[in-house]
Amino acid sequence: MVAAGAHRPGPLKQQNKAHKGGKHSGSSQRRAGGRVPVKAQPRRRLRDLSRVDRRHQALQLRRQRKEAVLAEKRSLGSRDGPPHLVVLVLLHSRAAAHDTVRLLQSQDSAVVRADEGRAGGFALLCPRLKQRWRFVTAQAGDLHAVLDLAKVADSLLFILDPVDAWDSAGEHCLSCLFAQGLPSYALAVPGGTDLPPKKRIDARKKLAKSIEKRFPEAKLFPLNTEQESSLLLRHLSSQKQRHLAFRDRRAHLLARAAEFVPGQESGLVGTLKVSGFVRGQTLNVNSLVHIVGHGDFQVSQVDAPPDPLSLNPRVVKGQKRSQDMEVQDDSANGADEMEEDIKVLMKADPSKQESLQSEVVPDPMEGEQTWPTEEELQEAEDSLKANRRVVKVPKGTSKYQAAWIVDDGEEGSEKDDDDDEDDDIDDDLMEEAVSQEGDSSEEEPGEEESETMTVSECLRDDQYDEKMEEDEQMLERYKQERMDEMFPDEVDTPRDVPARVRFQKYRGLKSFRTSPWDPKENLPRDYARIFQFQDFSRTRKHLFRQIEKEETEGASVGWYVTLHVCNVPVSVMESFKEGKPLVLFSLLPHEQKMSVLNFLVRRHPSNSEPVRAKEELIFHCGFRRFRASPLFSQHTSADKHKLERFLRPDAALVVTVYAPITFPPASVLLFKQRSNGMHDLIATGSLLSVDPDRIVIKRLVLSGHPFKIFTKTAVVRYMFFNRDDVMWFKPVELRTKWGRRGHIKEPLGTHGHMKCHFDGQLKSQDTVLLNLYKRVFPKWTYDPHVPEPVPWVRSESALPEQEVEME
């Protein structure tokens, strides 16, 4: 009978010794050389915390986070912090901007002060609420102004139309803002009071439904009375602030006033005095500043003028403060009285100041130099004698001039075998050559007398034909993109040039994934101009740790300062006078230096036009704007990455360019400029890394067709067209589209037929492929100047993908 309970051993149960693992001399001991290193003891307590202590610790952490959020809310717009910067973004052409500004200015016991310049901004001071705001208006069509202001804004106030919410330009503006990074925002709907009450409710429901996709769970604020504007201001001051990482780690300011002092040498370059409130981090005078859209500059001095937006201004004798609302113009204030109160906070130390050097100046004599031997000198002289020829020259011509005279029969005989830009000829050079030919042909008849004539209106058809030419070019691009999708990387073997010459810079790889490739091999000359980190991630962590510890000295957040920026062109001041926002960012160490940047981007759904690699694109990376011609490559975890010829719509790609160093995280927007000056958003993403050693490999695929098929061998033709090419590419492995692998055994005849061996019998419809690889590098086309875009309008001339038919 089985016992009811489980068996329990008695006190005399035998206890075996536990195995002493690790004390014998095993492989780990032998690898350590017989000595075990001392283990570092962790700093945490030996005993675990009890349940009560764990609860108490979690409660303390939760309380600390809550207090940090409350302190941030209280400091923003208060007496000690910077004013709450609110940017009004008009998302519709019918949006009532004037009524919105009037309602915001009509607060009780509020002081309104207008900004300098034509931007139309104003400051709102509420001593009763102990709050101060600064409002700046931006049109949705002015893309650069909207993006620049959103970089520094604390809150965005979107002004919607009560019927349609936003138009096509507003939709484009929202796409760019969401991709760049959206700070805290609110939605206001002025107007709509002219509708009947019943229709007003229906329009409100329809509007809420239309914005639900863009702004889920967003609250709409009507803006028709002073009470509603007060509720909106209260919501803006109390809502949780959303952080943008690239601006929280850098000091930045939006200029409230600016003054240009021309230099002694030239009036086009001088010192720009920019006044504004410091935000983000402490501003150091020795670090460089970046004026968005204009470049990097040094700061010579930081002043501390009196705060023009103080909640408790000093009372001047003879003046009585009015408690009623008053509008004051800062430009009319006594500037002479203010100059007496300006204090110099700090001046730049030349020994500690960051340099503006962005590139390494390569020394051509740094490489290994060897003096030629006597035999090499003799060979060079013999080759010169052999190449001498008799040429008829004009009387009095020297030997040096005669060497440059070319006979008529020699022109066009030489061919440039050095095909550095692989299978596709450089489009820029072709266009330049065509333009030069056109200029020269136009100059020749220019010596003859010209006569004027009236042109009939029927010649306007030529302008229409120019648009048709653009459509034909776009159709050709669609075809190239579709061909690349159907036959990726496949090229035709040239008949006029031997394949071993045409593809001499390519190599074969046993395995694209595992075969080695030295990242320092055959680097271009541009790599001598860039900077490279020994360990980029370690440098980045060290800099961010210093920022968190607040070890920098300078102007603290919330101070009203004047920066003396050196060697600034006068165009910066002119753009500020025109009403464009002037935004300054302080640069972290090394951020002015050039390197190779890699961005991880994805095609934007609104764009369907083909974008080819090495086309000029416009980049908005963090706080920078620049133009460059990028490379596209696949995003994988391997050490080699295959080049993509087009920007794929269905996958994330890595974009590689030469650009100034930027420490991630940072958002990136890619634009393409139309022929009419508009900027189309084509891709969005983020900064992946700063790594010149990232290997981008271009693949070429040569294809052949089986002519005669046997059990495991086949005769392949049309891959090569002469015997020497077959022998040259014999070591490279072959593969087929149906998964067979093989190699070249021997050439047959003299016309490129070859006998190949495979791991199985081929199908008659199969295609034999040979892969060749070459490392490619981006072009040095970095240009910090980006032209102002034309107000955006939706393009209707783009061809949809399904309409393109392949021949």
Order of alpha helices (4+ residues) and beta strands (2+ residues): alpha-alpha-beta-alpha-beta-beta-beta-alpha-beta-alpha-beta-alpha-beta-alpha-alpha-beta-beta-beta-beta-beta-beta-beta-alpha-beta-alpha-alpha-alpha-alpha-beta-alpha-alpha-beta-alpha-beta-beta-beta-beta-beta-beta-beta-beta-beta-beta-beta-alpha-beta-beta-beta-beta
